[in-house]
Amino acid sequence: MVLCKVAQERMKIEIGRLYINKTVKYLLPGLGYYGPTLKTKLNLVHKLAFGIHDNLIEGTHFAGQRNIFILLDRLVRPDLYENFMSWIKNQEYYVTDYSYDNLHEPYSRRHMVVIAYPEKLGDVYDKFLQGKYSKMYSKEEIELYFQGEGKAWAKNVLQRTAYAKNSFIFAVKERFDTLLEQQDFLTDYWEYDFPPNAEEEFFNY
C-alpha cells in the first residue's frame, strides 16, 4: 500500500475527540453500503480515529487488504461498547479486533476493530489511495452516501466544485507559498485536495 510521502504530522489521537483525516472524509461514508444498522451502532460507541492500516500488523495476512481500522475507547459507555463488539463480530465484513495499546493485554482502554471495505466499492478504495477523489464515487453514490452538513466539504471535492477549487488554491498557497492559477485547472490532472499520506491515514506509522 503506497501513499503520498508529503511531510505531515502523524495521527494525533486524543482521548475524548475524533481524529479527522481523509479516511473519515472520503472513505467512511462508503460504509453506508452496509446499511443503516452499522451507522447506528457506530454512532453509539466512542470513536477515536479511523485509518486504512496499522503498522502493528505489518507482515500479517491483514496487510494489503481493503480494510478500515476503527479505534474505539472502551471505557466510554462500556455497556454500548460491549454490545457493539458482540454485534460486529457476527457481521460478514468483520475482519479482526485487538488491543491497540498492548497486543498482549486484551483489556487496554483503546481497542481496534478492523472491518472489510465493501467489495463492490473496491475501486473507490483504490482511487482513494491514488488521491483521485473525483473518480471515487458515481453521482448516485455521492448523493446516497454524502448527505448531511458534515459531509459538505468532501462532497464539494468529489464534485470538483468552484468552491473546492478556490479553497484548494488557497491551501496550496498556505502550505507551499506557491500560487496556482486558474489555467492550471484546465485539465483533470488536479484534484481539489491533497492526496492521502501514510502519516495521517496509518496507525503507528
C-alpha positions in Angstrom: 0.0 0.0 0.0 1.8 3.1 -1.2 0.7 6.6 -0.3 2.0 10.1 -0.8 5.1 10.9 1.1 4.4 14.6 1.7 5.7 15.5 5.2 2.8 15.8 7.6 2.2 15.4 11.3 1.3 11.9 12.4 -2.0 10.9 13.7 -2.9 12.9 16.9 -5.1 10.5 18.8 -6.5 12.1 21.9 -8.9 10.7 24.4 -12.3 12.4 24.1 -12.2 13.5 20.5 -12.3 12.0 17.0 -9.2 12.5 14.8 -10.3 13.7 11.4 -8.3 12.6 8.4 -9.0 11.8 4.7 -10.2 8.3 5.6 -13.0 9.9 7.6 -13.8 12.4 4.9 -13.8 10.3 1.8 -13.9 6.5 2.7 -16.0 6.3 5.8 -19.2 7.4 4.1 -18.9 4.4 1.7 -19.6 2.1 4.7 -23.2 3.2 4.2 -23.3 0.4 1.6 -23.7 -2.0 4.6 -26.9 -0.4 5.6 -28.1 1.9 8.4 -27.5 -0.5 11.3 -23.7 -0.2 11.1 -24.0 3.6 11.1 -26.4 3.5 14.1 -24.1 1.1 16.1 -21.0 3.2 15.3 -22.8 6.3 16.5 -23.3 4.7 19.9 -19.7 3.9 20.6 -16.9 6.4 21.2 -14.5 6.5 18.3 -11.0 8.0 18.5 -9.8 7.5 14.9 -10.2 5.8 11.6 -7.5 4.6 9.2 -6.6 2.3 6.4 -3.6 0.4 8.0 -1.9 -0.2 11.3 1.9 -0.9 11.3 1.4 -3.1 14.3 0.1 -5.8 12.0 2.6 -5.2 9.2 3.6 -8.6 7.8 0.4 -10.3 8.7 -2.2 -11.5 6.1 -4.3 -8.5 7.0 -1.7 -6.1 5.4 -2.6 -5.1 1.9 -6.3 -5.8 2.3 -9.0 -3.1 1.7 -9.8 -2.6 5.3 -11.0 0.2 7.6 -9.4 0.4 11.0 -11.6 1.8 13.8 -10.0 2.8 17.1 -12.5 2.8 20.0 -12.5 4.0 23.6 -13.9 1.0 25.5 -14.2 3.0 28.8 -16.8 5.5 27.4 -20.3 3.9 27.6 -18.8 0.5 28.2 -22.2 -1.3 28.0 -22.7 0.1 24.5 -19.1 -0.8 23.6 -19.7 -4.4 24.7 -22.9 -4.5 22.7 -21.2 -3.2 19.6 -18.4 -5.7 19.9 -20.8 -8.6 20.3 -22.7 -7.4 17.2 -19.8 -6.6 14.9 -18.1 -9.9 15.4 -21.1 -11.6 13.8 -21.1 -9.4 10.7 -19.7 -10.8 7.4 -17.4 -7.8 7.0 -15.8 -8.2 10.4 -12.1 -9.0 10.0 -10.5 -8.8 13.4 -10.0 -6.8 16.6 -7.2 -6.3 19.1 -5.9 -4.2 21.9 -4.3 -1.1 20.5 -2.1 -0.2 23.5 -0.7 -3.7 24.1 -1.2 -6.6 21.8 -0.7 -9.0 24.8 -3.2 -7.2 27.1 -6.8 -7.6 26.0 -8.3 -5.0 28.3 -6.5 -1.8 27.5 -8.6 1.3 27.1 -8.1 1.7 23.3 -9.3 -1.1 21.2 -9.0 -1.6 17.4 -11.7 -3.1 15.2 -11.0 -4.0 11.6 -13.7 -4.3 9.0 -13.5 -5.0 5.3 -14.4 -2.2 2.9 -17.4 -3.1 0.8 -16.2 -5.4 -2.0 -18.5 -3.7 -4.5 -16.7 -0.4 -3.7 -13.2 -1.8 -4.1 -12.5 0.7 -6.9 -13.5 3.5 -4.5 -10.8 2.4 -2.1 -8.2 2.1 -4.8 -9.0 5.5 -6.2 -8.7 7.0 -2.7 -5.2 5.6 -2.3 -4.3 7.3 -5.6 -5.8 10.6 -4.4 -8.3 10.5 -7.3 -11.2 11.8 -5.3 -13.4 12.9 -8.1 -13.1 9.4 -9.6 -14.1 7.6 -6.4 -17.9 7.6 -6.5 -20.6 7.8 -9.1 -23.0 10.7 -9.0 -25.7 8.4 -7.5 -23.3 7.1 -4.8 -22.3 10.7 -3.9 -26.0 11.6 -3.4 -26.6 8.4 -1.4 -23.5 8.5 0.9 -22.7 12.2 1.3 -25.8 13.6 2.9 -25.6 16.0 5.8 -23.8 19.2 6.7 -20.7 17.4 8.0 -20.0 15.9 4.6 -20.4 19.1 2.5 -16.7 19.7 2.2 -15.9 16.2 0.9 -18.9 16.4 -1.4 -17.5 19.6 -2.9 -14.1 17.9 -3.6 -15.7 14.8 -5.1 -17.8 17.0 -7.4 -15.0 19.4 -8.3 -17.0 22.5 -7.5 -15.6 26.0 -7.9 -15.7 26.4 -4.1 -13.5 23.4 -3.6 -11.1 24.6 -6.3 -10.7 28.1 -4.8 -10.2 26.5 -1.3 -7.5 24.2 -2.7 -5.7 27.1 -4.4 -5.6 28.9 -1.0 -4.4 25.7 0.8 -1.6 25.2 -1.7 -0.5 28.8 -1.2 -0.6 28.4 2.6 1.4 25.1 2.6 3.9 25.7 -0.2 3.8 29.5 -0.7 3.0 28.8 -4.3 0.0 30.3 -6.1 -1.8 28.1 -8.6 -3.5 29.9 -11.4 -6.9 29.2 -12.9 -5.3 27.9 -16.1 -3.6 25.2 -14.1 -7.0 23.6 -13.8 -7.9 23.4 -17.5 -7.2 19.6 -17.3 -8.4 16.9 -15.0 -4.9 16.4 -13.6 -5.6 18.3 -10.4 -7.8 17.1 -7.7 -9.1 19.6 -5.2 -7.5 18.2 -2.1 -4.0 16.9 -1.3 -3.5 13.1 -1.8 -3.7 10.9 1.3 -0.4 10.2 3.1 0.6 7.4 5.4 1.4 9.8 8.3 -2.3 10.7 8.6 -4.0 7.5 7.5 -1.8 4.8 9.1 -1.8 3.9 12.7 1.6 3.6 14.4 3.3 5.0 11.3 
